[in-house]
Amino acid sequence: MKTKKIPMRRCVGCMESKPKNEMIRIAGYEGEVSIDLTGKAKGRGIYLCPDKECFQKAQKRRAIGRSLEMDIAPEQLEKLFEELKKYEKQN
């Protein structure tokens, strides 16, 4: 029996590779940044662990804008991080 390959993605916060289904995808398309729960939104996507520390690291390193190859307004980033808090895993 063949084992199914699990797609891995690297978190832009901690830089660790983890299974895609355990992470949050953030899509950037035409200047808009959004949390993509389906994994099918248009545009370039980046992944983050659902972890406060990873959110903070990504924010500090400006990893989201750089990885999406777009300029993101500070207000837009702030809104994104507020929204991300809803998906944060409780330890």
DALINZI-V702729 format. One line per field, one symbol per residue. ss: DSSP state (~ for helix, > for strand, _ for the rest). burial: 1 if it has 24 or more other C-alpha atoms within 12 Angstrom, else 0. A space follows every 10 residues. Layout:
ss = ???
burial = ???
This chain:
ss = _______>>> >_____>>>~ ~~>>>>>>>_ _>>>>>____ ___>>>>>>_ _~~~~~~~~~ __~~~~~___ ___~~~~~~~ ~~~~~~~___ _
burial = 0000000011 1111000001 0111111100 0111110000 0001111111 1111110110 0011101100 0100001001 1001000000 0
